[in-house]
Amino acid sequence: MADRWSSKRTALYTAEQRRRRDESPWTLVQGILAPIQFLVFLASSVLVLRYLATGDGYAEATASIIVKTLLLYAIMVTGSIWEHDVFGRYLFAPAFFWEDVVSMFVLALHTAYLAALFTGWLTPREQMTLALVAYASYVINAAQFVFKLRAARMEARAPEGVTAGGAG
């Protein structure tokens, strides 16, 4: 099996990992939390941009960022449990190494927003700008996971012994 630095692509899941993924209750939890978090992100983005454009709606934008951040924490904790169920590690399993690296950055930015909010470290406008930076990192991370999900689906349809990246 190639390591994460190799250009040769290997199967995302072994047969045993695929079985554990399919049997884990956390797979369903992730499948529910991810679209909810995305919808909250969309609504929150509108509220944050509205505040930045007009100066109105700070409380609503702030509340939406807090809800988005709490959902992020929930998906990170349950995702770590899922990763342990499937790969035997809570974080940084080779199949999801880079997604987890970026997730830590996303988590740090969202946490920095909460710290700024609760300590008054930044002005409201700076807080909203930080939230947008956190949201941009979330979009990158979400795209990573969507591509990974797509690769897993392609892999599941491939004939036995063939990976999404070529002959196995």
N, CA, C and O atoms as a DFTB+ gen file, in Angstrom:
672 C
 N C O
     1  1       0.837      -1.178       0.000
     2  2       0.000       0.000       0.000
     3  2       0.886       1.245       0.000
     4  3       1.838       1.341       0.774
     5  1       0.563       2.188      -0.868
     6  2       1.359       3.410      -0.987
     7  2       1.070       4.330       0.186
     8  3      -0.039       4.341       0.720
     9  1       2.085       5.112       0.588
    10  2       1.853       6.073       1.662
    11  2       1.218       7.336       1.093
    12  3       1.023       7.449      -0.117
    13  1       0.894       8.289       1.976
    14  2       0.164       9.480       1.535
    15  2       0.982      10.389       0.624
    16  3       0.417      11.285      -0.003
    17  1       2.286      10.186       0.533
    18  2       3.121      11.044      -0.300
    19  2       3.301      10.460      -1.703
    20  3       3.818      11.136      -2.592
    21  1       2.892       9.252      -1.899
    22  2       3.077       8.574      -3.175
    23  2       2.095       9.106      -4.212
    24  3       0.994       9.540      -3.873
    25  1       2.501       9.068      -5.471
    26  2       1.595       9.501      -6.533
    27  2       0.637       8.384      -6.926
    28  3      -0.387       8.660      -7.551
    29  1       0.934       7.129      -6.580
    30  2       0.054       6.020      -6.885
    31  2      -1.119       6.040      -5.911
    32  3      -0.927       6.110      -4.697
    33  1      -2.342       5.978      -6.455
    34  2      -3.532       6.014      -5.619
    35  2      -3.926       4.598      -5.230
    36  3      -3.899       3.679      -6.049
    37  1      -4.285       4.444      -3.989
    38  2      -4.744       3.159      -3.491
    39  2      -6.224       3.269      -3.151
    40  3      -6.789       4.363      -3.120
    41  1      -6.829       2.146      -2.902
    42  2      -8.236       2.141      -2.521
    43  2      -8.426       2.965      -1.253
    44  3      -7.597       2.929      -0.343
    45  1      -9.518       3.700      -1.209
    46  2      -9.817       4.521      -0.045
    47  2     -10.098       3.649       1.173
    48  3      -9.649       3.952       2.279
    49  1     -10.839       2.572       0.966
    50  2     -11.196       1.653       2.044
    51  2     -10.803       0.235       1.662
    52  3     -10.932      -0.164       0.505
    53  1     -10.327      -0.518       2.635
    54  2     -10.209      -1.960       2.435
    55  2     -11.625      -2.527       2.548
    56  3     -12.551      -1.822       2.950
    57  1     -11.784      -3.773       2.199
    58  2     -13.104      -4.406       2.322
    59  2     -13.580      -4.366       3.782
    60  3     -14.757      -4.118       4.042
    61  1     -12.678      -4.607       4.720
    62  2     -13.030      -4.587       6.142
    63  2     -13.402      -3.175       6.595
    64  3     -14.355      -3.006       7.355
    65  1     -12.672      -2.169       6.146
    66  2     -12.993      -0.787       6.505
    67  2     -14.340      -0.379       5.900
    68  3     -15.121       0.320       6.546
    69  1     -14.612      -0.801       4.690
    70  2     -15.894      -0.497       4.045
    71  2     -17.037      -1.113       4.861
    72  3     -18.072      -0.480       5.069
    73  1     -16.838      -2.357       5.319
    74  2     -17.846      -3.023       6.138
    75  2     -18.063      -2.242       7.434
    76  3     -19.205      -2.007       7.829
    77  1     -16.975      -1.839       8.101
    78  2     -17.088      -1.078       9.347
    79  2     -17.752       0.279       9.101
    80  3     -18.560       0.734       9.912
    81  1     -17.414       0.916       7.993
    82  2     -18.051       2.195       7.637
    83  2     -19.556       2.007       7.477
    84  3     -20.348       2.788       8.006
    85  1     -19.939       0.979       6.752
    86  2     -21.355       0.744       6.493
    87  2     -22.125       0.354       7.751
    88  3     -23.324       0.616       7.837
    89  1     -21.466      -0.260       8.720
    90  2     -22.116      -0.693       9.958
    91  2     -22.066       0.352      11.066
    92  3     -22.802       0.238      12.046
    93  1     -21.220       1.359      10.934
    94  2     -21.076       2.351      11.988
    95  2     -22.293       3.278      12.044
    96  3     -22.703       3.821      11.018
    97  1     -22.868       3.460      13.226
    98  2     -23.979       4.418      13.337
    99  2     -23.509       5.852      13.072
   100  3     -24.315       6.728      12.759
   101  1     -22.210       6.081      13.201
   102  2     -21.673       7.430      13.007
   103  2     -21.656       7.832      11.542
   104  3     -21.556       9.018      11.230
   105  1     -21.753       6.864      10.636
   106  2     -21.854       7.181       9.211
   107  2     -23.151       7.946       8.956
   108  3     -23.157       8.950       8.243
   109  1     -24.244       7.468       9.540
   110  2     -25.526       8.153       9.395
   111  2     -25.487       9.523      10.072
   112  3     -25.992      10.505       9.527
   113  1     -24.893       9.583      11.250
   114  2     -24.798      10.868      11.962
   115  2     -24.058      11.890      11.093
   116  3     -24.496      13.035      10.974
   117  1     -22.950      11.486      10.493
   118  2     -22.197      12.381       9.616
   119  2     -23.042      12.797       8.410
   120  3     -23.013      13.950       7.980
   121  1     -23.792      11.833       7.877
   122  2     -24.642      12.112       6.727
   123  2     -25.769      13.082       7.033
   124  3     -26.275      13.752       6.133
   125  1     -26.161      13.161       8.277
   126  2     -27.204      14.112       8.695
   127  2     -26.587      15.466       9.064
   128  3     -27.080      16.516       8.650
   129  1     -25.506      15.428       9.844
   130  2     -24.901      16.682      10.312
   131  2     -24.281      17.508       9.184
   132  3     -24.375      18.735       9.196
   133  1     -23.657      16.856       8.220
   134  2     -22.955      17.605       7.164
   135  2     -23.889      18.524       6.377
   136  3     -23.574      19.704       6.227
   137  1     -25.033      18.035       5.864
   138  2     -25.900      18.975       5.137
   139  2     -26.545      20.024       6.029
   140  3     -26.793      21.145       5.586
   141  1     -26.823      19.672       7.288
   142  2     -27.366      20.685       8.211
   143  2     -26.339      21.794       8.414
   144  3     -26.671      22.977       8.354
   145  1     -25.096      21.404       8.654
   146  2     -24.044      22.404       8.841
   147  2     -23.911      23.275       7.583
   148  3     -23.714      24.486       7.686
   149  1     -24.018      22.663       6.404
   150  2     -23.892      23.426       5.164
   151  2     -25.033      24.438       5.027
   152  3     -24.805      25.576       4.615
   153  1     -26.243      24.036       5.365
   154  2     -27.373      24.963       5.284
   155  2     -27.219      26.116       6.275
   156  3     -27.513      27.265       5.946
   157  1     -26.764      25.811       7.475
   158  2     -26.517      26.866       8.464
   159  2     -25.413      27.792       7.964
   160  3     -25.502      29.010       8.118
   161  1     -24.369      27.212       7.364
   162  2     -23.288      28.014       6.786
   163  2     -23.838      28.994       5.737
   164  3     -23.483      30.172       5.738
   165  1     -24.705      28.499       4.846
   166  2     -25.268      29.379       3.807
   167  2     -26.063      30.524       4.429
   168  3     -25.871      31.684       4.065
   169  1     -26.945      30.205       5.356
   170  2     -27.754      31.240       6.007
   171  2     -26.869      32.216       6.782
   172  3     -27.067      33.429       6.720
   173  1     -25.910      31.684       7.498
   174  2     -25.009      32.529       8.277
   175  2     -24.180      33.439       7.377
   176  3     -23.963      34.609       7.694
   177  1     -23.724      32.898       6.263
   178  2     -22.942      33.715       5.322
   179  2     -23.741      34.922       4.860
   180  3     -23.210      36.029       4.776
   181  1     -25.013      34.708       4.561
   182  2     -25.887      35.813       4.141
   183  2     -26.002      36.847       5.269
   184  3     -25.913      38.050       5.026
   185  1     -26.198      36.370       6.496
   186  2     -26.334      37.290       7.631
   187  2     -25.045      38.069       7.899
   188  3     -25.086      39.264       8.194
   189  1     -23.913      37.393       7.796
   190  2     -22.628      38.062       8.011
   191  2     -22.382      39.104       6.918
   192  3     -21.984      40.232       7.209
   193  1     -22.620      38.724       5.671
   194  2     -22.424      39.665       4.568
   195  2     -23.388      40.847       4.675
   196  3     -23.022      41.980       4.361
   197  1     -24.608      40.584       5.116
   198  2     -25.576      41.668       5.317
   199  2     -25.059      42.643       6.378
   200  3     -25.119      43.859       6.199
   201  1     -24.553      42.093       7.482
   202  2     -24.013      42.964       8.525
   203  2     -22.848      43.795       7.985
   204  3     -22.783      45.003       8.208
   205  1     -21.939      43.144       7.280
   206  2     -20.773      43.872       6.756
   207  2     -21.181      44.940       5.744
   208  3     -20.545      45.990       5.662
   209  1     -22.233      44.679       4.978
   210  2     -22.674      45.641       3.958
   211  2     -23.490      46.782       4.545
   212  3     -23.391      47.918       4.081
   213  1     -24.308      46.486       5.577
   214  2     -25.250      47.499       6.062
   215  2     -25.015      47.933       7.506
   216  3     -25.468      49.003       7.913
   217  1     -24.312      47.114       8.277
   218  2     -24.163      47.398       9.700
   219  2     -25.346      46.920      10.520
   220  3     -25.359      47.086      11.739
   221  1     -26.343      46.327       9.867
   222  2     -27.536      45.823      10.550
   223  2     -27.431      44.321      10.775
   224  3     -26.822      43.598       9.987
   225  1     -28.042      43.866      11.877
   226  2     -28.163      42.432      12.102
   227  2     -26.968      41.782      12.776
   228  3     -26.705      40.599      12.560
   229  1     -26.248      42.529      13.581
   230  2     -25.083      41.952      14.257
   231  2     -25.478      40.763      15.138
   232  3     -24.826      39.720      15.103
   233  1     -26.538      40.919      15.923
   234  2     -26.953      39.843      16.842
   235  2     -27.327      38.583      16.074
   236  3     -26.951      37.480      16.470
   237  1     -28.058      38.739      14.987
   238  2     -28.461      37.579      14.186
   239  2     -27.249      36.907      13.544
   240  3     -27.138      35.681      13.541
   241  1     -26.348      37.714      13.004
   242  2     -25.142      37.157      12.389
   243  2     -24.298      36.434      13.436
   244  3     -23.792      35.339      13.188
   245  1     -24.152      37.049      14.600
   246  2     -23.368      36.440      15.675
   247  2     -23.986      35.115      16.109
   248  3     -23.281      34.115      16.249
   249  1     -25.291      35.105      16.319
   250  2     -25.970      33.865      16.726
   251  2     -25.777      32.776      15.671
   252  3     -25.559      31.612      16.008
   253  1     -25.857      33.154      14.409
   254  2     -25.706      32.154      13.343
   255  2     -24.284      31.585      13.304
   256  3     -24.096      30.401      13.027
   257  1     -23.297      32.418      13.579
   258  2     -21.906      31.937      13.602
   259  2     -21.708      30.982      14.782
   260  3     -21.021      29.967      14.661
   261  1     -22.306      31.310      15.904
   262  2     -22.197      30.426      17.070
   263  2     -22.844      29.074      16.759
   264  3     -22.268      28.030      17.067
   265  1     -24.031      29.082      16.154
   266  2     -24.699      27.824      15.790
   267  2     -23.835      27.046      14.797
   268  3     -23.663      25.835      14.942
   269  1     -23.294      27.730      13.794
   270  2     -22.428      27.070      12.804
   271  2     -21.219      26.460      13.500
   272  3     -20.826      25.339      13.178
   273  1     -20.629      27.170      14.439
   274  2     -19.446      26.674      15.142
   275  2     -19.794      25.473      16.016
   276  3     -19.027      24.512      16.073
   277  1     -20.925      25.514      16.690
   278  2     -21.347      24.367      17.500
   279  2     -21.594      23.136      16.628
   280  3     -21.250      22.018      17.012
   281  1     -22.184      23.344      15.466
   282  2     -22.363      22.227      14.526
   283  2     -21.014      21.697      14.051
   284  3     -20.838      20.489      13.889
   285  1     -20.070      22.597      13.830
   286  2     -18.727      22.174      13.434
   287  2     -18.105      21.308      14.527
   288  3     -17.536      20.257      14.233
   289  1     -18.207      21.741      15.781
   290  2     -17.679      20.935      16.888
   291  2     -18.352      19.563      16.921
   292  3     -17.684      18.545      17.102
   293  1     -19.664      19.540      16.746
   294  2     -20.400      18.268      16.767
   295  2     -19.936      17.349      15.640
   296  3     -19.740      16.153      15.856
   297  1     -19.762      17.896      14.453
   298  2     -19.348      17.061      13.324
   299  2     -17.895      16.621      13.480
   300  3     -17.522      15.541      13.021
   301  1     -17.074      17.447      14.121
   302  2     -15.677      17.053      14.351
   303  2     -15.589      15.925      15.371
   304  3     -14.841      14.967      15.172
   305  1     -16.339      16.026      16.450
   306  2     -16.307      14.973      17.476
   307  2     -16.874      13.672      16.923
   308  3     -16.259      12.614      17.057
   309  1     -18.043      13.753      16.303
   310  2     -18.638      12.528      15.763
   311  2     -17.830      11.983      14.591
   312  3     -17.776      10.771      14.382
   313  1     -17.207      12.870      13.832
   314  2     -16.340      12.424      12.738
   315  2     -15.108      11.696      13.247
   316  3     -14.644      10.734      12.636
   317  1     -14.585      12.160      14.363
   318  2     -13.438      11.475      14.971
   319  2     -13.830      10.080      15.459
   320  3     -13.073       9.121      15.310
   321  1     -15.013       9.985      16.037
   322  2     -15.498       8.670      16.481
   323  2     -15.708       7.767      15.262
   324  3     -15.347       6.591      15.292
   325  1     -16.289       8.316      14.192
   326  2     -16.477       7.562      12.954
   327  2     -15.130       7.069      12.423
   328  3     -14.990       5.903      12.056
   329  1     -14.148       7.959      12.385
   330  2     -12.823       7.602      11.883
   331  2     -12.213       6.474      12.724
   332  3     -11.547       5.584      12.195
   333  1     -12.446       6.522      14.025
   334  2     -11.953       5.453      14.896
   335  2     -12.680       4.141      14.596
   336  3     -12.055       3.083      14.533
   337  1     -14.003       4.211      14.410
   338  2     -14.769       2.998      14.070
   339  2     -14.259       2.355      12.787
   340  3     -14.149       1.132      12.700
   341  1     -13.950       3.184      11.790
   342  2     -13.592       2.668      10.468
   343  2     -12.105       2.346      10.359
   344  3     -11.740       1.287       9.847
   345  1     -11.243       3.243      10.833
   346  2      -9.801       3.116      10.616
   347  2      -8.993       2.788      11.868
   348  3      -7.794       2.521      11.780
   349  1      -9.645       2.804      13.041
   350  2      -8.933       2.493      14.270
   351  2      -8.124       3.646      14.833
   352  3      -7.309       3.441      15.732
   353  1      -8.330       4.859      14.324
   354  2      -7.658       6.069      14.808
   355  2      -8.683       7.179      14.867
   356  3      -9.576       7.261      14.024
   357  1      -8.551       8.032      15.867
   358  2      -9.501       9.136      15.995
   359  2      -9.233      10.255      14.992
   360  3     -10.160      10.959      14.591
   361  1      -8.006      10.422      14.592
   362  2      -7.661      11.473      13.636
   363  2      -6.458      11.040      12.815
   364  3      -5.674      10.186      13.229
   365  1      -6.334      11.635      11.667
   366  2      -5.167      11.500      10.804
   367  2      -4.941      10.082      10.282
   368  3      -3.801       9.671      10.063
   369  1      -6.029       9.337      10.083
   370  2      -5.907       8.065       9.375
   371  2      -5.408       8.398       7.966
   372  3      -5.832       9.401       7.391
   373  1      -4.524       7.585       7.404
   374  2      -3.955       7.917       6.090
   375  2      -4.998       8.272       5.016
   376  3      -4.761       9.166       4.203
   377  1      -6.130       7.591       5.006
   378  2      -7.143       7.862       3.979
   379  2      -7.750       9.256       4.098
   380  3      -8.254       9.794       3.113
   381  1      -7.708       9.847       5.289
   382  2      -8.299      11.169       5.512
   383  2      -7.300      12.144       6.134
   384  3      -7.699      13.104       6.792
   385  1      -6.023      11.906       5.931
   386  2      -4.992      12.715       6.555
   387  2      -5.148      14.203       6.229
   388  3      -5.231      15.027       7.140
   389  1      -5.187      14.550       4.956
   390  2      -5.220      15.971       4.580
   391  2      -6.546      16.624       4.919
   392  3      -6.586      17.811       5.240
   393  1      -7.631      15.868       4.853
   394  2      -8.919      16.406       5.278
   395  2      -8.871      16.751       6.765
   396  3      -9.396      17.782       7.186
   397  1      -8.237      15.882       7.560
   398  2      -8.114      16.146       8.995
   399  2      -7.192      17.328       9.277
   400  3      -7.458      18.117      10.183
   401  1      -6.117      17.456       8.512
   402  2      -5.211      18.603       8.688
   403  2      -5.976      19.905       8.458
   404  3      -5.908      20.824       9.274
   405  1      -6.696      19.978       7.354
   406  2      -7.451      21.198       7.053
   407  2      -8.576      21.391       8.071
   408  3      -8.884      22.523       8.445
   409  1      -9.188      20.299       8.521
   410  2     -10.232      20.393       9.548
   411  2      -9.707      21.051      10.820
   412  3     -10.420      21.826      11.457
   413  1      -8.475      20.749      11.189
   414  2      -7.890      21.371      12.385
   415  2      -7.742      22.878      12.191
   416  3      -7.954      23.649      13.127
   417  1      -7.383      23.294      10.994
   418  2      -7.270      24.716      10.671
   419  2      -8.648      25.378      10.735
   420  3      -8.792      26.467      11.290
   421  1      -9.653      24.720      10.166
   422  2     -11.027      25.228      10.197
   423  2     -11.497      25.382      11.642
   424  3     -12.077      26.401      12.015
   425  1     -11.239      24.362      12.439
   426  2     -11.622      24.380      13.852
   427  2     -10.913      25.518      14.600
   428  3     -11.524      26.201      15.422
   429  1      -9.637      25.712      14.312
   430  2      -8.880      26.781      14.960
   431  2      -9.457      28.155      14.620
   432  3      -9.571      29.013      15.495
   433  1      -9.818      28.364      13.368
   434  2     -10.379      29.666      12.974
   435  2     -11.742      29.910      13.613
   436  3     -12.018      31.015      14.079
   437  1     -12.591      28.891      13.638
   438  2     -13.899      29.042      14.280
   439  2     -13.740      29.298      15.787
   440  3     -14.470      30.101      16.368
   441  1     -12.792      28.616      16.401
   442  2     -12.532      28.808      17.828
   443  2     -11.961      30.202      18.086
   444  3     -12.289      30.834      19.089
   445  1     -11.117      30.672      17.189
   446  2     -10.582      32.032      17.316
   447  2     -11.716      33.051      17.247
   448  3     -11.694      34.056      17.958
   449  1     -12.704      32.795      16.397
   450  2     -13.857      33.686      16.333
   451  2     -14.555      33.735      17.694
   452  3     -14.843      34.814      18.213
   453  1     -14.824      32.553      18.269
   454  2     -15.493      32.522      19.577
   455  2     -14.665      33.242      20.631
   456  3     -15.213      33.977      21.451
   457  1     -13.361      33.041      20.620
   458  2     -12.485      33.717      21.576
   459  2     -12.563      35.226      21.389
   460  3     -12.639      35.972      22.365
   461  1     -12.546      35.675      20.141
   462  2     -12.639      37.114      19.866
   463  2     -13.986      37.666      20.319
   464  3     -14.060      38.758      20.883
   465  1     -15.032      36.918      20.074
   466  2     -16.373      37.345      20.467
   467  2     -16.488      37.484      21.985
   468  3     -16.960      38.505      22.486
   469  1     -16.060      36.463      22.703
   470  2     -16.265      36.438      24.151
   471  2     -15.262      37.279      24.931
   472  3     -15.509      37.613      26.090
   473  1     -14.135      37.628      24.316
   474  2     -13.148      38.457      25.015
   475  2     -13.172      39.907      24.548
   476  3     -12.559      40.772      25.175
   477  1     -13.877      40.179      23.450
   478  2     -13.869      41.524      22.900
   479  2     -12.556      41.866      22.224
   480  3     -12.233      43.036      22.019
   481  1     -11.808      40.839      21.882
   482  2     -10.481      40.983      21.286
   483  2     -10.520      41.727      19.960
   484  3      -9.583      42.458      19.638
   485  1     -11.589      41.554      19.185
   486  2     -11.723      42.241      17.905
   487  2     -13.004      43.067      17.893
   488  3     -13.931      42.813      18.663
   489  1     -13.040      44.047      17.017
   490  2     -14.270      44.822      16.828
   491  2     -15.311      43.916      16.160
   492  3     -14.953      42.884      15.593
   493  1     -16.589      44.290      16.222
   494  2     -17.603      43.479      15.546
   495  2     -17.307      43.261      14.054
   496  3     -17.496      42.161      13.536
   497  1     -16.856      44.285      13.390
   498  2     -16.530      44.146      11.957
   499  2     -15.369      43.167      11.754
   500  3     -15.401      42.342      10.841
   501  1     -14.350      43.262      12.603
   502  2     -13.219      42.332      12.517
   503  2     -13.655      40.904      12.853
   504  3     -13.168      39.947      12.252
   505  1     -14.561      40.765      13.803
   506  2     -15.093      39.446      14.130
   507  2     -15.782      38.828      12.920
   508  3     -15.572      37.654      12.614
   509  1     -16.598      39.610      12.239
   510  2     -17.317      39.110      11.063
   511  2     -16.347      38.764       9.936
   512  3     -16.558      37.800       9.201
   513  1     -15.300      39.544       9.806
   514  2     -14.282      39.235       8.797
   515  2     -13.581      37.925       9.144
   516  3     -13.337      37.098       8.266
   517  1     -13.261      37.740      10.411
   518  2     -12.667      36.473      10.851
   519  2     -13.620      35.314      10.576
   520  3     -13.190      34.245      10.143
   521  1     -14.899      35.518      10.822
   522  2     -15.883      34.470      10.535
   523  2     -15.871      34.113       9.050
   524  3     -15.962      32.938       8.696
   525  1     -15.759      35.112       8.183
   526  2     -15.709      34.832       6.743
   527  2     -14.448      34.058       6.359
   528  3     -14.493      33.187       5.490
   529  1     -13.341      34.370       6.995
   530  2     -12.101      33.609       6.748
   531  2     -12.302      32.162       7.209
   532  3     -11.910      31.224       6.515
   533  1     -12.911      31.990       8.377
   534  2     -13.215      30.643       8.867
   535  2     -14.140      29.923       7.898
   536  3     -13.959      28.733       7.637
   537  1     -15.122      30.627       7.366
   538  2     -16.063      30.020       6.424
   539  2     -15.371      29.638       5.116
   540  3     -15.680      28.600       4.530
   541  1     -14.448      30.464       4.662
   542  2     -13.704      30.118       3.435
   543  2     -12.908      28.830       3.644
   544  3     -12.850      27.983       2.752
   545  1     -12.299      28.682       4.819
   546  2     -11.559      27.448       5.100
   547  2     -12.513      26.261       5.188
   548  3     -12.164      25.153       4.781
   549  1     -13.709      26.487       5.714
   550  2     -14.732      25.438       5.781
   551  2     -15.123      24.988       4.372
   552  3     -15.288      23.791       4.134
   553  1     -15.271      25.916       3.447
   554  2     -15.638      25.562       2.067
   555  2     -14.561      24.673       1.447
   556  3     -14.872      23.685       0.782
   557  1     -13.310      25.022       1.663
   558  2     -12.203      24.200       1.150
   559  2     -12.271      22.806       1.752
   560  3     -12.134      21.813       1.037
   561  1     -12.482      22.724       3.060
   562  2     -12.548      21.439       3.746
   563  2     -13.760      20.627       3.293
   564  3     -13.658      19.417       3.088
   565  1     -14.897      21.284       3.139
   566  2     -16.098      20.591       2.666
   567  2     -15.866      20.032       1.263
   568  3     -16.296      18.921       0.956
   569  1     -15.186      20.804       0.414
   570  2     -14.877      20.317      -0.937
   571  2     -13.982      19.079      -0.875
   572  3     -14.165      18.139      -1.648
   573  1     -13.018      19.079       0.040
   574  2     -12.170      17.896       0.208
   575  2     -13.022      16.663       0.502
   576  3     -12.826      15.606      -0.097
   577  1     -13.960      16.806       1.420
   578  2     -14.790      15.674       1.807
   579  2     -15.739      15.263       0.686
   580  3     -15.996      14.072       0.510
   581  1     -16.263      16.218      -0.072
   582  2     -17.128      15.878      -1.203
   583  2     -16.331      15.098      -2.245
   584  3     -16.821      14.102      -2.775
   585  1     -15.120      15.533      -2.542
   586  2     -14.277      14.799      -3.495
   587  2     -13.958      13.400      -2.978
   588  3     -13.930      12.443      -3.751
   589  1     -13.718      13.279      -1.675
   590  2     -13.418      11.979      -1.073
   591  2     -14.647      11.071      -1.161
   592  3     -14.521       9.886      -1.470
   593  1     -15.832      11.622      -0.891
   594  2     -17.066      10.852      -0.999
   595  2     -17.283      10.398      -2.439
   596  3     -17.675       9.257      -2.683
   597  1     -17.031      11.278      -3.375
   598  2     -17.158      10.924      -4.801
   599  2     -16.186       9.804      -5.165
   600  3     -16.556       8.871      -5.879
   601  1     -14.945       9.888      -4.678
   602  2     -13.955       8.842      -4.940
   603  2     -14.410       7.514      -4.341
   604  3     -14.238       6.461      -4.956
   605  1     -14.992       7.562      -3.136
   606  2     -15.474       6.330      -2.502
   607  2     -16.611       5.717      -3.309
   608  3     -16.688       4.495      -3.441
   609  1     -17.483       6.543      -3.844
   610  2     -18.584       6.022      -4.669
   611  2     -18.066       5.426      -5.965
   612  3     -18.537       4.374      -6.396
   613  1     -17.101       6.087      -6.589
   614  2     -16.510       5.547      -7.823
   615  2     -15.801       4.231      -7.528
   616  3     -15.882       3.282      -8.307
   617  1     -15.114       4.188      -6.408
   618  2     -14.395       2.979      -6.005
   619  2     -15.367       1.830      -5.775
   620  3     -15.078       0.689      -6.137
   621  1     -16.518       2.123      -5.174
   622  2     -17.511       1.086      -4.888
   623  2     -18.085       0.507      -6.178
   624  3     -18.487      -0.656      -6.212
   625  1     -18.125       1.312      -7.240
   626  2     -18.652       0.838      -8.529
   627  2     -17.616       0.156      -9.380
   628  3     -17.957      -0.520     -10.350
   629  1     -16.321       0.324      -9.027
   630  2     -15.240      -0.261      -9.832
   631  2     -15.224      -1.781      -9.664
   632  3     -15.583      -2.296      -8.605
   633  1     -14.803      -2.499     -10.717
   634  2     -14.654      -3.953     -10.582
   635  2     -13.649      -4.293      -9.498
   636  3     -12.761      -3.497      -9.193
   637  1     -13.788      -5.467      -8.919
   638  2     -12.880      -5.937      -7.850
   639  2     -11.428      -5.803      -8.308
   640  3     -11.081      -6.201      -9.420
   641  1     -10.589      -5.244      -7.447
   642  2      -9.151      -5.133      -7.752
   643  2      -8.770      -3.877      -8.483
   644  3      -7.586      -3.662      -8.744
   645  1      -9.738      -3.024      -8.830
   646  2      -9.448      -1.776      -9.533
   647  2      -9.817      -0.630      -8.602
   648  3     -10.916      -0.610      -8.047
   649  1      -8.907       0.326      -8.428
   650  2      -9.177       1.482      -7.566
   651  2      -9.658       2.640      -8.418
   652  3      -9.615       2.583      -9.647
   653  1     -10.112       3.685      -7.759
   654  2     -10.574       4.880      -8.460
   655  2      -9.442       5.526      -9.250
   656  3      -9.696       6.263     -10.203
   657  1      -8.205       5.261      -8.868
   658  2      -7.068       5.876      -9.536
   659  2      -6.422       4.985     -10.586
   660  3      -5.432       5.392     -11.194
   661  1      -6.933       3.810     -10.816
   662  2      -6.354       2.933     -11.826
   663  2      -6.322       1.496     -11.351
   664  3      -7.030       1.122     -10.416
   665  1      -5.498       0.695     -12.001
   666  2      -5.418      -0.721     -11.668
   667  2      -4.891      -0.902     -10.260
   668  3      -3.986      -0.189      -9.826
   669  1      -5.463      -1.860      -9.550
   670  2      -5.077      -2.072      -8.162
   671  2      -4.038      -3.132      -7.991
   672  3      -3.622      -3.413      -6.867
